[in-house]
Amino acid sequence: MYVKPVAGRSVPDPAHGDLLPASGRNVEENNYWLRRLMAGDVESVSKQKEGNDE
């Protein structure tokens, strides 16, 4: 699933050992990220393809 932090939040990414970038990242759908979603620390977004939408 693709998640990004809500405005004003710094969210650790334990799999990468750093903070989740403001632009978001594809992460494994596990209990950690589901808890972050429920707590309102991150939001799930659909990663859009780059290029023309025809």
mmCIF entry with sequence, helices, sheets and N, C-alpha, C, O atoms, coordinates in Angstrom:
data_MODEL
# 
_entry.id   MODEL 
# 
_entity.id                         1 
_entity.type                       polymer 
_entity.pdbx_number_of_molecules   1 
# 
_entity_poly.entity_id                      1 
_entity_poly.type                           'polypeptide(L)' 
_entity_poly.nstd_linkage                   no 
_entity_poly.nstd_monomer                   no 
_entity_poly.pdbx_seq_one_letter_code       MYVKPVAGRSVPDPAHGDLLPASGRNVEENNYWLRRLMAGDVESVSKQKEGNDE 
_entity_poly.pdbx_seq_one_letter_code_can   MYVKPVAGRSVPDPAHGDLLPASGRNVEENNYWLRRLMAGDVESVSKQKEGNDE 
_entity_poly.pdbx_strand_id                 A 
# 
loop_
_entity_poly_seq.entity_id 
_entity_poly_seq.num 
_entity_poly_seq.mon_id 
_entity_poly_seq.hetero 
1 1  MET n 
1 2  TYR n 
1 3  VAL n 
1 4  LYS n 
1 5  PRO n 
1 6  VAL n 
1 7  ALA n 
1 8  GLY n 
1 9  ARG n 
1 10 SER n 
1 11 VAL n 
1 12 PRO n 
1 13 ASP n 
1 14 PRO n 
1 15 ALA n 
1 16 HIS n 
1 17 GLY n 
1 18 ASP n 
1 19 LEU n 
1 20 LEU n 
1 21 PRO n 
1 22 ALA n 
1 23 SER n 
1 24 GLY n 
1 25 ARG n 
1 26 ASN n 
1 27 VAL n 
1 28 GLU n 
1 29 GLU n 
1 30 ASN n 
1 31 ASN n 
1 32 TYR n 
1 33 TRP n 
1 34 LEU n 
1 35 ARG n 
1 36 ARG n 
1 37 LEU n 
1 38 MET n 
1 39 ALA n 
1 40 GLY n 
1 41 ASP n 
1 42 VAL n 
1 43 GLU n 
1 44 SER n 
1 45 VAL n 
1 46 SER n 
1 47 LYS n 
1 48 GLN n 
1 49 LYS n 
1 50 GLU n 
1 51 GLY n 
1 52 ASN n 
1 53 ASP n 
1 54 GLU n 
# 
_struct_asym.id          A 
_struct_asym.entity_id   1 
# 
_struct_conf.conf_type_id            HELX_P 
_struct_conf.id                      HELX_P1 
_struct_conf.pdbx_PDB_helix_id       AA1 
_struct_conf.beg_label_comp_id       ASN 
_struct_conf.beg_label_asym_id       A 
_struct_conf.beg_label_seq_id        31 
_struct_conf.pdbx_beg_PDB_ins_code   ? 
_struct_conf.end_label_comp_id       ALA 
_struct_conf.end_label_asym_id       A 
_struct_conf.end_label_seq_id        39 
_struct_conf.pdbx_end_PDB_ins_code   ? 
_struct_conf.beg_auth_comp_id        ASN 
_struct_conf.beg_auth_asym_id        A 
_struct_conf.beg_auth_seq_id         31 
_struct_conf.end_auth_comp_id        ALA 
_struct_conf.end_auth_asym_id        A 
_struct_conf.end_auth_seq_id         39 
_struct_conf.pdbx_PDB_helix_class    1 
_struct_conf.details                 ? 
_struct_conf.pdbx_PDB_helix_length   9 
# 
_struct_conf_type.id          HELX_P 
_struct_conf_type.criteria    ? 
_struct_conf_type.reference   ? 
# 
loop_
_struct_sheet.id 
_struct_sheet.type 
_struct_sheet.number_strands 
_struct_sheet.details 
AA1 ? 3 ? 
AA2 ? 2 ? 
# 
loop_
_struct_sheet_order.sheet_id 
_struct_sheet_order.range_id_1 
_struct_sheet_order.range_id_2 
_struct_sheet_order.offset 
_struct_sheet_order.sense 
AA1 1 2 ? anti-parallel 
AA1 2 3 ? anti-parallel 
AA2 1 2 ? anti-parallel 
# 
loop_
_struct_sheet_range.sheet_id 
_struct_sheet_range.id 
_struct_sheet_range.beg_label_comp_id 
_struct_sheet_range.beg_label_asym_id 
_struct_sheet_range.beg_label_seq_id 
_struct_sheet_range.pdbx_beg_PDB_ins_code 
_struct_sheet_range.end_label_comp_id 
_struct_sheet_range.end_label_asym_id 
_struct_sheet_range.end_label_seq_id 
_struct_sheet_range.pdbx_end_PDB_ins_code 
_struct_sheet_range.beg_auth_comp_id 
_struct_sheet_range.beg_auth_asym_id 
_struct_sheet_range.beg_auth_seq_id 
_struct_sheet_range.end_auth_comp_id 
_struct_sheet_range.end_auth_asym_id 
_struct_sheet_range.end_auth_seq_id 
AA1 1 ARG A 25 ? ASN A 26 ? ARG A 25 ASN A 26 
AA1 2 TYR A 2  ? PRO A 5  ? TYR A 2  PRO A 5  
AA1 3 VAL A 42 ? SER A 44 ? VAL A 42 SER A 44 
AA2 1 PRO A 12 ? ASP A 13 ? PRO A 12 ASP A 13 
AA2 2 ASP A 18 ? LEU A 19 ? ASP A 18 LEU A 19 
# 
loop_
_atom_site.group_PDB 
_atom_site.id 
_atom_site.type_symbol 
_atom_site.label_atom_id 
_atom_site.label_alt_id 
_atom_site.label_comp_id 
_atom_site.label_asym_id 
_atom_site.label_entity_id 
_atom_site.label_seq_id 
_atom_site.pdbx_PDB_ins_code 
_atom_site.Cartn_x 
_atom_site.Cartn_y 
_atom_site.Cartn_z 
_atom_site.occupancy 
_atom_site.B_iso_or_equiv 
_atom_site.pdbx_formal_charge 
_atom_site.auth_seq_id 
_atom_site.auth_comp_id 
_atom_site.auth_asym_id 
_atom_site.auth_atom_id 
_atom_site.pdbx_PDB_model_num 
ATOM 1   N N  . MET A 1 1  ? 0.845  -1.163 0.000   1.00 0.00 ? 1  MET A N  1 
ATOM 2   C CA . MET A 1 1  ? 0.000  0.000  0.000   1.00 0.00 ? 1  MET A CA 1 
ATOM 3   C C  . MET A 1 1  ? 0.893  1.230  0.000   1.00 0.00 ? 1  MET A C  1 
ATOM 4   O O  . MET A 1 1  ? 2.022  1.190  0.490   1.00 0.00 ? 1  MET A O  1 
ATOM 5   N N  . TYR A 1 2  ? 0.390  2.302  -0.542  1.00 0.00 ? 2  TYR A N  1 
ATOM 6   C CA . TYR A 1 2  ? 1.158  3.543  -0.635  1.00 0.00 ? 2  TYR A CA 1 
ATOM 7   C C  . TYR A 1 2  ? 0.613  4.512  0.397   1.00 0.00 ? 2  TYR A C  1 
ATOM 8   O O  . TYR A 1 2  ? -0.578 4.822  0.398   1.00 0.00 ? 2  TYR A O  1 
ATOM 9   N N  . VAL A 1 3  ? 1.491  4.995  1.283   1.00 0.00 ? 3  VAL A N  1 
ATOM 10  C CA . VAL A 1 3  ? 1.071  5.916  2.335   1.00 0.00 ? 3  VAL A CA 1 
ATOM 11  C C  . VAL A 1 3  ? 1.980  7.133  2.350   1.00 0.00 ? 3  VAL A C  1 
ATOM 12  O O  . VAL A 1 3  ? 3.128  7.083  1.908   1.00 0.00 ? 3  VAL A O  1 
ATOM 13  N N  . LYS A 1 4  ? 1.438  8.226  2.869   1.00 0.00 ? 4  LYS A N  1 
ATOM 14  C CA . LYS A 1 4  ? 2.252  9.416  3.100   1.00 0.00 ? 4  LYS A CA 1 
ATOM 15  C C  . LYS A 1 4  ? 1.830  10.022 4.433   1.00 0.00 ? 4  LYS A C  1 
ATOM 16  O O  . LYS A 1 4  ? 0.685  9.869  4.857   1.00 0.00 ? 4  LYS A O  1 
ATOM 17  N N  . PRO A 1 5  ? 2.763  10.712 5.090   1.00 0.00 ? 5  PRO A N  1 
ATOM 18  C CA . PRO A 1 5  ? 2.424  11.302 6.383   1.00 0.00 ? 5  PRO A CA 1 
ATOM 19  C C  . PRO A 1 5  ? 1.461  12.470 6.212   1.00 0.00 ? 5  PRO A C  1 
ATOM 20  O O  . PRO A 1 5  ? 1.520  13.188 5.214   1.00 0.00 ? 5  PRO A O  1 
ATOM 21  N N  . VAL A 1 6  ? 0.578  12.658 7.181   1.00 0.00 ? 6  VAL A N  1 
ATOM 22  C CA . VAL A 1 6  ? -0.295 13.828 7.143   1.00 0.00 ? 6  VAL A CA 1 
ATOM 23  C C  . VAL A 1 6  ? 0.563  15.047 7.448   1.00 0.00 ? 6  VAL A C  1 
ATOM 24  O O  . VAL A 1 6  ? 1.649  14.921 8.013   1.00 0.00 ? 6  VAL A O  1 
ATOM 25  N N  . ALA A 1 7  ? 0.079  16.221 7.077   1.00 0.00 ? 7  ALA A N  1 
ATOM 26  C CA . ALA A 1 7  ? 0.837  17.458 7.251   1.00 0.00 ? 7  ALA A CA 1 
ATOM 27  C C  . ALA A 1 7  ? 1.252  17.643 8.706   1.00 0.00 ? 7  ALA A C  1 
ATOM 28  O O  . ALA A 1 7  ? 0.445  17.490 9.623   1.00 0.00 ? 7  ALA A O  1 
ATOM 29  N N  . GLY A 1 8  ? 2.515  17.973 8.895   1.00 0.00 ? 8  GLY A N  1 
ATOM 30  C CA . GLY A 1 8  ? 3.025  18.235 10.231  1.00 0.00 ? 8  GLY A CA 1 
ATOM 31  C C  . GLY A 1 8  ? 3.481  17.021 11.008  1.00 0.00 ? 8  GLY A C  1 
ATOM 32  O O  . GLY A 1 8  ? 3.884  17.153 12.164  1.00 0.00 ? 8  GLY A O  1 
ATOM 33  N N  . ARG A 1 9  ? 3.433  15.843 10.412  1.00 0.00 ? 9  ARG A N  1 
ATOM 34  C CA . ARG A 1 9  ? 3.827  14.615 11.120  1.00 0.00 ? 9  ARG A CA 1 
ATOM 35  C C  . ARG A 1 9  ? 5.128  14.058 10.549  1.00 0.00 ? 9  ARG A C  1 
ATOM 36  O O  . ARG A 1 9  ? 5.358  14.094 9.340   1.00 0.00 ? 9  ARG A O  1 
ATOM 37  N N  . SER A 1 10 ? 5.961  13.551 11.427  1.00 0.00 ? 10 SER A N  1 
ATOM 38  C CA . SER A 1 10 ? 7.146  12.787 11.057  1.00 0.00 ? 10 SER A CA 1 
ATOM 39  C C  . SER A 1 10 ? 6.892  11.362 11.513  1.00 0.00 ? 10 SER A C  1 
ATOM 40  O O  . SER A 1 10 ? 6.703  11.105 12.702  1.00 0.00 ? 10 SER A O  1 
ATOM 41  N N  . VAL A 1 11 ? 6.887  10.439 10.561  1.00 0.00 ? 11 VAL A N  1 
ATOM 42  C CA . VAL A 1 11 ? 6.523  9.055  10.872  1.00 0.00 ? 11 VAL A CA 1 
ATOM 43  C C  . VAL A 1 11 ? 7.701  8.135  10.558  1.00 0.00 ? 11 VAL A C  1 
ATOM 44  O O  . VAL A 1 11 ? 8.144  8.074  9.411   1.00 0.00 ? 11 VAL A O  1 
ATOM 45  N N  . PRO A 1 12 ? 8.215  7.419  11.563  1.00 0.00 ? 12 PRO A N  1 
ATOM 46  C CA . PRO A 1 12 ? 9.309  6.480  11.317  1.00 0.00 ? 12 PRO A CA 1 
ATOM 47  C C  . PRO A 1 12 ? 8.867  5.322  10.427  1.00 0.00 ? 12 PRO A C  1 
ATOM 48  O O  . PRO A 1 12 ? 7.743  4.830  10.531  1.00 0.00 ? 12 PRO A O  1 
ATOM 49  N N  . ASP A 1 13 ? 9.774  4.899  9.551   1.00 0.00 ? 13 ASP A N  1 
ATOM 50  C CA . ASP A 1 13 ? 9.552  3.713  8.724   1.00 0.00 ? 13 ASP A CA 1 
ATOM 51  C C  . ASP A 1 13 ? 10.541 2.653  9.194   1.00 0.00 ? 13 ASP A C  1 
ATOM 52  O O  . ASP A 1 13 ? 11.709 2.683  8.806   1.00 0.00 ? 13 ASP A O  1 
ATOM 53  N N  . PRO A 1 14 ? 10.088 1.717  10.024  1.00 0.00 ? 14 PRO A N  1 
ATOM 54  C CA . PRO A 1 14 ? 11.015 0.736  10.593  1.00 0.00 ? 14 PRO A CA 1 
ATOM 55  C C  . PRO A 1 14 ? 11.693 -0.156 9.559   1.00 0.00 ? 14 PRO A C  1 
ATOM 56  O O  . PRO A 1 14 ? 12.805 -0.626 9.801   1.00 0.00 ? 14 PRO A O  1 
ATOM 57  N N  . ALA A 1 15 ? 11.073 -0.400 8.440   1.00 0.00 ? 15 ALA A N  1 
ATOM 58  C CA . ALA A 1 15 ? 11.668 -1.267 7.418   1.00 0.00 ? 15 ALA A CA 1 
ATOM 59  C C  . ALA A 1 15 ? 12.875 -0.605 6.756   1.00 0.00 ? 15 ALA A C  1 
ATOM 60  O O  . ALA A 1 15 ? 13.808 -1.291 6.336   1.00 0.00 ? 15 ALA A O  1 
ATOM 61  N N  . HIS A 1 16 ? 12.860 0.737  6.661   1.00 0.00 ? 16 HIS A N  1 
ATOM 62  C CA . HIS A 1 16 ? 13.956 1.456  6.017   1.00 0.00 ? 16 HIS A CA 1 
ATOM 63  C C  . HIS A 1 16 ? 14.880 2.138  7.021   1.00 0.00 ? 16 HIS A C  1 
ATOM 64  O O  . HIS A 1 16 ? 15.971 2.575  6.656   1.00 0.00 ? 16 HIS A O  1 
ATOM 65  N N  . GLY A 1 17 ? 14.457 2.233  8.276   1.00 0.00 ? 17 GLY A N  1 
ATOM 66  C CA . GLY A 1 17 ? 15.289 2.856  9.292   1.00 0.00 ? 17 GLY A CA 1 
ATOM 67  C C  . GLY A 1 17 ? 15.381 4.363  9.163   1.00 0.00 ? 17 GLY A C  1 
ATOM 68  O O  . GLY A 1 17 ? 16.339 4.974  9.636   1.00 0.00 ? 17 GLY A O  1 
ATOM 69  N N  . ASP A 1 18 ? 14.381 4.972  8.520   1.00 0.00 ? 18 ASP A N  1 
ATOM 70  C CA . ASP A 1 18 ? 14.358 6.424  8.378   1.00 0.00 ? 18 ASP A CA 1 
ATOM 71  C C  . ASP A 1 18 ? 12.930 6.917  8.532   1.00 0.00 ? 18 ASP A C  1 
ATOM 72  O O  . ASP A 1 18 ? 12.043 6.159  8.924   1.00 0.00 ? 18 ASP A O  1 
ATOM 73  N N  . LEU A 1 19 ? 12.709 8.183  8.223   1.00 0.00 ? 19 LEU A N  1 
ATOM 74  C CA . LEU A 1 19 ? 11.362 8.731  8.279   1.00 0.00 ? 19 LEU A CA 1 
ATOM 75  C C  . LEU A 1 19 ? 10.664 8.552  6.940   1.00 0.00 ? 19 LEU A C  1 
ATOM 76  O O  . LEU A 1 19 ? 11.303 8.578  5.889   1.00 0.00 ? 19 LEU A O  1 
ATOM 77  N N  . LEU A 1 20 ? 9.376  8.374  6.985   1.00 0.00 ? 20 LEU A N  1 
ATOM 78  C CA . LEU A 1 20 ? 8.569  8.286  5.776   1.00 0.00 ? 20 LEU A CA 1 
ATOM 79  C C  . LEU A 1 20 ? 8.659  9.625  5.056   1.00 0.00 ? 20 LEU A C  1 
ATOM 80  O O  . LEU A 1 20 ? 8.378  10.656 5.666   1.00 0.00 ? 20 LEU A O  1 
ATOM 81  N N  . PRO A 1 21 ? 9.045  9.648  3.769   1.00 0.00 ? 21 PRO A N  1 
ATOM 82  C CA . PRO A 1 21 ? 9.148  10.917 3.052   1.00 0.00 ? 21 PRO A CA 1 
ATOM 83  C C  . PRO A 1 21 ? 7.792  11.605 2.922   1.00 0.00 ? 21 PRO A C  1 
ATOM 84  O O  . PRO A 1 21 ? 6.754  10.945 2.902   1.00 0.00 ? 21 PRO A O  1 
ATOM 85  N N  . ALA A 1 22 ? 7.808  12.927 2.836   1.00 0.00 ? 22 ALA A N  1 
ATOM 86  C CA . ALA A 1 22 ? 6.570  13.700 2.705   1.00 0.00 ? 22 ALA A CA 1 
ATOM 87  C C  . ALA A 1 22 ? 5.798  13.302 1.454   1.00 0.00 ? 22 ALA A C  1 
ATOM 88  O O  . ALA A 1 22 ? 4.571  13.398 1.428   1.00 0.00 ? 22 ALA A O  1 
ATOM 89  N N  . SER A 1 23 ? 6.504  12.855 0.419   1.00 0.00 ? 23 SER A N  1 
ATOM 90  C CA . SER A 1 23 ? 5.851  12.436 -0.824  1.00 0.00 ? 23 SER A CA 1 
ATOM 91  C C  . SER A 1 23 ? 5.237  11.050 -0.710  1.00 0.00 ? 23 SER A C  1 
ATOM 92  O O  . SER A 1 23 ? 4.446  10.644 -1.561  1.00 0.00 ? 23 SER A O  1 
ATOM 93  N N  . GLY A 1 24 ? 5.603  10.320 0.347   1.00 0.00 ? 24 GLY A N  1 
ATOM 94  C CA . GLY A 1 24 ? 5.050  8.994  0.565   1.00 0.00 ? 24 GLY A CA 1 
ATOM 95  C C  . GLY A 1 24 ? 5.964  7.888  0.084   1.00 0.00 ? 24 GLY A C  1 
ATOM 96  O O  . GLY A 1 24 ? 7.022  8.131  -0.497  1.00 0.00 ? 24 GLY A O  1 
ATOM 97  N N  . ARG A 1 25 ? 5.525  6.660  0.342   1.00 0.00 ? 25 ARG A N  1 
ATOM 98  C CA . ARG A 1 25 ? 6.323  5.487  -0.025  1.00 0.00 ? 25 ARG A CA 1 
ATOM 99  C C  . ARG A 1 25 ? 5.407  4.271  -0.049  1.00 0.00 ? 25 ARG A C  1 
ATOM 100 O O  . ARG A 1 25 ? 4.414  4.206  0.676   1.00 0.00 ? 25 ARG A O  1 
ATOM 101 N N  . ASN A 1 26 ? 5.760  3.318  -0.891  1.00 0.00 ? 26 ASN A N  1 
ATOM 102 C CA . ASN A 1 26 ? 5.062  2.039  -0.915  1.00 0.00 ? 26 ASN A CA 1 
ATOM 103 C C  . ASN A 1 26 ? 5.577  1.207  0.256   1.00 0.00 ? 26 ASN A C  1 
ATOM 104 O O  . ASN A 1 26 ? 6.780  0.974  0.380   1.00 0.00 ? 26 ASN A O  1 
ATOM 105 N N  . VAL A 1 27 ? 4.665  0.764  1.109   1.00 0.00 ? 27 VAL A N  1 
ATOM 106 C CA . VAL A 1 27 ? 5.050  0.002  2.301   1.00 0.00 ? 27 VAL A CA 1 
ATOM 107 C C  . VAL A 1 27 ? 4.251  -1.292 2.362   1.00 0.00 ? 27 VAL A C  1 
ATOM 108 O O  . VAL A 1 27 ? 3.211  -1.431 1.718   1.00 0.00 ? 27 VAL A O  1 
ATOM 109 N N  . GLU A 1 28 ? 4.759  -2.237 3.149   1.00 0.00 ? 28 GLU A N  1 
ATOM 110 C CA . GLU A 1 28 ? 4.050  -3.498 3.359   1.00 0.00 ? 28 GLU A CA 1 
ATOM 111 C C  . GLU A 1 28 ? 2.823  -3.246 4.229   1.00 0.00 ? 28 GLU A C  1 
ATOM 112 O O  . GLU A 1 28 ? 2.900  -2.549 5.240   1.00 0.00 ? 28 GLU A O  1 
ATOM 113 N N  . GLU A 1 29 ? 1.702  -3.814 3.830   1.00 0.00 ? 29 GLU A N  1 
ATOM 114 C CA . GLU A 1 29 ? 0.480  -3.655 4.619   1.00 0.00 ? 29 GLU A CA 1 
ATOM 115 C C  . GLU A 1 29 ? 0.555  -4.585 5.827   1.00 0.00 ? 29 GLU A C  1 
ATOM 116 O O  . GLU A 1 29 ? 0.243  -5.772 5.732   1.00 0.00 ? 29 GLU A O  1 
ATOM 117 N N  . ASN A 1 30 ? 0.970  -4.032 6.954   1.00 0.00 ? 30 ASN A N  1 
ATOM 118 C CA . ASN A 1 30 ? 1.099  -4.826 8.175   1.00 0.00 ? 30 ASN A CA 1 
ATOM 119 C C  . ASN A 1 30 ? 0.490  -4.067 9.350   1.00 0.00 ? 30 ASN A C  1 
ATOM 120 O O  . ASN A 1 30 ? -0.026 -2.962 9.187   1.00 0.00 ? 30 ASN A O  1 
ATOM 121 N N  . ASN A 1 31 ? 0.555  -4.670 10.532  1.00 0.00 ? 31 ASN A N  1 
ATOM 122 C CA . ASN A 1 31 ? -0.065 -4.060 11.712  1.00 0.00 ? 31 ASN A CA 1 
ATOM 123 C C  . ASN A 1 31 ? 0.488  -2.675 12.016  1.00 0.00 ? 31 ASN A C  1 
ATOM 124 O O  . ASN A 1 31 ? -0.260 -1.791 12.434  1.00 0.00 ? 31 ASN A O  1 
ATOM 125 N N  . TYR A 1 32 ? 1.791  -2.472 11.812  1.00 0.00 ? 32 TYR A N  1 
ATOM 126 C CA . TYR A 1 32 ? 2.390  -1.168 12.101  1.00 0.00 ? 32 TYR A CA 1 
ATOM 127 C C  . TYR A 1 32 ? 1.719  -0.068 11.285  1.00 0.00 ? 32 TYR A C  1 
ATOM 128 O O  . TYR A 1 32 ? 1.289  0.946  11.835  1.00 0.00 ? 32 TYR A O  1 
ATOM 129 N N  . TRP A 1 33 ? 1.631  -0.270 9.971   1.00 0.00 ? 33 TRP A N  1 
ATOM 130 C CA . TRP A 1 33 ? 1.063  0.772  9.105   1.00 0.00 ? 33 TRP A CA 1 
ATOM 131 C C  . TRP A 1 33 ? -0.443 0.884  9.278   1.00 0.00 ? 33 TRP A C  1 
ATOM 132 O O  . TRP A 1 33 ? -0.994 1.976  9.142   1.00 0.00 ? 33 TRP A O  1 
ATOM 133 N N  . LEU A 1 34 ? -1.109 -0.201 9.569   1.00 0.00 ? 34 LEU A N  1 
ATOM 134 C CA . LEU A 1 34 ? -2.548 -0.122 9.833   1.00 0.00 ? 34 LEU A CA 1 
ATOM 135 C C  . LEU A 1 34 ? -2.817 0.677  11.107  1.00 0.00 ? 34 LEU A C  1 
ATOM 136 O O  . LEU A 1 34 ? -3.795 1.422  11.178  1.00 0.00 ? 34 LEU A O  1 
ATOM 137 N N  . ARG A 1 35 ? -1.955 0.526  12.111  1.00 0.00 ? 35 ARG A N  1 
ATOM 138 C CA . ARG A 1 35 ? -2.093 1.340  13.331  1.00 0.00 ? 35 ARG A CA 1 
ATOM 139 C C  . ARG A 1 35 ? -1.820 2.809  13.039  1.00 0.00 ? 35 ARG A C  1 
ATOM 140 O O  . ARG A 1 35 ? -2.507 3.681  13.570  1.00 0.00 ? 35 ARG A O  1 
ATOM 141 N N  . ARG A 1 36 ? -0.832 3.092  12.207  1.00 0.00 ? 36 ARG A N  1 
ATOM 142 C CA . ARG A 1 36 ? -0.528 4.488  11.841  1.00 0.00 ? 36 ARG A CA 1 
ATOM 143 C C  . ARG A 1 36 ? -1.716 5.109  11.108  1.00 0.00 ? 36 ARG A C  1 
ATOM 144 O O  . ARG A 1 36 ? -2.028 6.283  11.309  1.00 0.00 ? 36 ARG A O  1 
ATOM 145 N N  . LEU A 1 37 ? -2.385 4.314  10.252  1.00 0.00 ? 37 LEU A N  1 
ATOM 146 C CA . LEU A 1 37 ? -3.583 4.805  9.559   1.00 0.00 ? 37 LEU A CA 1 
ATOM 147 C C  . LEU A 1 37 ? -4.698 5.115  10.546  1.00 0.00 ? 37 LEU A C  1 
ATOM 148 O O  . LEU A 1 37 ? -5.323 6.174  10.476  1.00 0.00 ? 37 LEU A O  1 
ATOM 149 N N  . MET A 1 38 ? -4.947 4.183  11.472  1.00 0.00 ? 38 MET A N  1 
ATOM 150 C CA . MET A 1 38 ? -6.023 4.359  12.448  1.00 0.00 ? 38 MET A CA 1 
ATOM 151 C C  . MET A 1 38 ? -5.750 5.537  13.387  1.00 0.00 ? 38 MET A C  1 
ATOM 152 O O  . MET A 1 38 ? -6.683 6.200  13.840  1.00 0.00 ? 38 MET A O  1 
ATOM 153 N N  . ALA A 1 39 ? -4.472 5.798  13.678  1.00 0.00 ? 39 ALA A N  1 
ATOM 154 C CA . ALA A 1 39 ? -4.098 6.893  14.571  1.00 0.00 ? 39 ALA A CA 1 
ATOM 155 C C  . ALA A 1 39 ? -4.127 8.240  13.857  1.00 0.00 ? 39 ALA A C  1 
ATOM 156 O O  . ALA A 1 39 ? -4.074 9.288  14.500  1.00 0.00 ? 39 ALA A O  1 
ATOM 157 N N  . GLY A 1 40 ? -4.211 8.211  12.512  1.00 0.00 ? 40 GLY A N  1 
ATOM 158 C CA . GLY A 1 40 ? -4.236 9.461  11.761  1.00 0.00 ? 40 GLY A CA 1 
ATOM 159 C C  . GLY A 1 40 ? -2.860 10.034 11.477  1.00 0.00 ? 40 GLY A C  1 
ATOM 160 O O  . GLY A 1 40 ? -2.744 11.203 11.108  1.00 0.00 ? 40 GLY A O  1 
ATOM 161 N N  . ASP A 1 41 ? -1.807 9.227  11.645  1.00 0.00 ? 41 ASP A N  1 
ATOM 162 C CA . ASP A 1 41 ? -0.446 9.685  11.374  1.00 0.00 ? 41 ASP A CA 1 
ATOM 163 C C  . ASP A 1 41 ? -0.124 9.684  9.886   1.00 0.00 ? 41 ASP A C  1 
ATOM 164 O O  . ASP A 1 41 ? 0.672  10.498 9.418   1.00 0.00 ? 41 ASP A O  1 
ATOM 165 N N  . VAL A 1 42 ? -0.742 8.768  9.144   1.00 0.00 ? 42 VAL A N  1 
ATOM 166 C CA . VAL A 1 42 ? -0.519 8.663  7.702   1.00 0.00 ? 42 VAL A CA 1 
ATOM 167 C C  . VAL A 1 42 ? -1.857 8.560  6.999   1.00 0.00 ? 42 VAL A C  1 
ATOM 168 O O  . VAL A 1 42 ? -2.885 8.271  7.612   1.00 0.00 ? 42 VAL A O  1 
ATOM 169 N N  . GLU A 1 43 ? -1.820 8.802  5.699   1.00 0.00 ? 43 GLU A N  1 
ATOM 170 C CA . GLU A 1 43 ? -3.008 8.598  4.876   1.00 0.00 ? 43 GLU A CA 1 
ATOM 171 C C  . GLU A 1 43 ? -2.638 7.701  3.714   1.00 0.00 ? 43 GLU A C  1 
ATOM 172 O O  . GLU A 1 43 ? -1.534 7.788  3.175   1.00 0.00 ? 43 GLU A O  1 
ATOM 173 N N  . SER A 1 44 ? -3.558 6.844  3.332   1.00 0.00 ? 44 SER A N  1 
ATOM 174 C CA . SER A 1 44 ? -3.357 5.947  2.207   1.00 0.00 ? 44 SER A CA 1 
ATOM 175 C C  . SER A 1 44 ? -3.719 6.694  0.933   1.00 0.00 ? 44 SER A C  1 
ATOM 176 O O  . SER A 1 44 ? -4.783 7.304  0.838   1.00 0.00 ? 44 SER A O  1 
ATOM 177 N N  . VAL A 1 45 ? -2.823 6.639  -0.040  1.00 0.00 ? 45 VAL A N  1 
ATOM 178 C CA . VAL A 1 45 ? -3.066 7.318  -1.310  1.00 0.00 ? 45 VAL A CA 1 
ATOM 179 C C  . VAL A 1 45 ? -2.829 6.333  -2.441  1.00 0.00 ? 45 VAL A C  1 
ATOM 180 O O  . VAL A 1 45 ? -2.083 5.364  -2.293  1.00 0.00 ? 45 VAL A O  1 
ATOM 181 N N  . SER A 1 46 ? -3.470 6.590  -3.569  1.00 0.00 ? 46 SER A N  1 
ATOM 182 C CA . SER A 1 46 ? -3.217 5.752  -4.736  1.00 0.00 ? 46 SER A CA 1 
ATOM 183 C C  . SER A 1 46 ? -2.129 6.425  -5.545  1.00 0.00 ? 46 SER A C  1 
ATOM 184 O O  . SER A 1 46 ? -2.258 7.584  -5.940  1.00 0.00 ? 46 SER A O  1 
ATOM 185 N N  . LYS A 1 47 ? -1.068 5.698  -5.786  1.00 0.00 ? 47 LYS A N  1 
ATOM 186 C CA . LYS A 1 47 ? 0.061  6.223  -6.549  1.00 0.00 ? 47 LYS A CA 1 
ATOM 187 C C  . LYS A 1 47 ? -0.372 6.356  -7.990  1.00 0.00 ? 47 LYS A C  1 
ATOM 188 O O  . LYS A 1 47 ? -0.751 5.372  -8.624  1.00 0.00 ? 47 LYS A O  1 
ATOM 189 N N  . GLN A 1 48 ? -0.317 7.578  -8.516  1.00 0.00 ? 48 GLN A N  1 
ATOM 190 C CA . GLN A 1 48 ? -0.739 7.817  -9.892  1.00 0.00 ? 48 GLN A CA 1 
ATOM 191 C C  . GLN A 1 48 ? 0.420  7.573  -10.835 1.00 0.00 ? 48 GLN A C  1 
ATOM 192 O O  . GLN A 1 48 ? 1.574  7.867  -10.522 1.00 0.00 ? 48 GLN A O  1 
ATOM 193 N N  . LYS A 1 49 ? 0.093  7.030  -11.994 1.00 0.00 ? 49 LYS A N  1 
ATOM 194 C CA . LYS A 1 49 ? 1.108  6.818  -13.012 1.00 0.00 ? 49 LYS A CA 1 
ATOM 195 C C  . LYS A 1 49 ? 1.526  8.157  -13.587 1.00 0.00 ? 49 LYS A C  1 
ATOM 196 O O  . LYS A 1 49 ? 0.717  9.073  -13.732 1.00 0.00 ? 49 LYS A O  1 
ATOM 197 N N  . GLU A 1 50 ? 2.817  8.251  -13.914 1.00 0.00 ? 50 GLU A N  1 
ATOM 198 C CA . GLU A 1 50 ? 3.288  9.460  -14.571 1.00 0.00 ? 50 GLU A CA 1 
ATOM 199 C C  . GLU A 1 50 ? 3.041  9.314  -16.061 1.00 0.00 ? 50 GLU A C  1 
ATOM 200 O O  . GLU A 1 50 ? 3.133  8.217  -16.613 1.00 0.00 ? 50 GLU A O  1 
ATOM 201 N N  . GLY A 1 51 ? 2.730  10.422 -16.704 1.00 0.00 ? 51 GLY A N  1 
ATOM 202 C CA . GLY A 1 51 ? 2.485  10.378 -18.139 1.00 0.00 ? 51 GLY A CA 1 
ATOM 203 C C  . GLY A 1 51 ? 1.103  10.868 -18.470 1.00 0.00 ? 51 GLY A C  1 
ATOM 204 O O  . GLY A 1 51 ? 0.400  11.413 -17.620 1.00 0.00 ? 51 GLY A O  1 
ATOM 205 N N  . ASN A 1 52 ? 0.717  10.670 -19.714 1.00 0.00 ? 52 ASN A N  1 
ATOM 206 C CA . ASN A 1 52 ? -0.585 11.141 -20.192 1.00 0.00 ? 52 ASN A CA 1 
ATOM 207 C C  . ASN A 1 52 ? -1.689 10.176 -19.807 1.00 0.00 ? 52 ASN A C  1 
ATOM 208 O O  . ASN A 1 52 ? -1.524 8.959  -19.890 1.00 0.00 ? 52 ASN A O  1 
ATOM 209 N N  . ASP A 1 53 ? -2.813 10.728 -19.387 1.00 0.00 ? 53 ASP A N  1 
ATOM 210 C CA . ASP A 1 53 ? -3.998 9.917  -19.120 1.00 0.00 ? 53 ASP A CA 1 
ATOM 211 C C  . ASP A 1 53 ? -4.924 10.012 -20.319 1.00 0.00 ? 53 ASP A C  1 
ATOM 212 O O  . ASP A 1 53 ? -5.677 10.977 -20.457 1.00 0.00 ? 53 ASP A O  1 
ATOM 213 N N  . GLU A 1 54 ? -4.866 9.010  -21.182 1.00 0.00 ? 54 GLU A N  1 
ATOM 214 C CA . GLU A 1 54 ? -5.693 9.049  -22.393 1.00 0.00 ? 54 GLU A CA 1 
ATOM 215 C C  . GLU A 1 54 ? -6.757 8.000  -22.339 1.00 0.00 ? 54 GLU A C  1 
ATOM 216 O O  . GLU A 1 54 ? -7.552 7.879  -23.270 1.00 0.00 ? 54 GLU A O  1 
# 
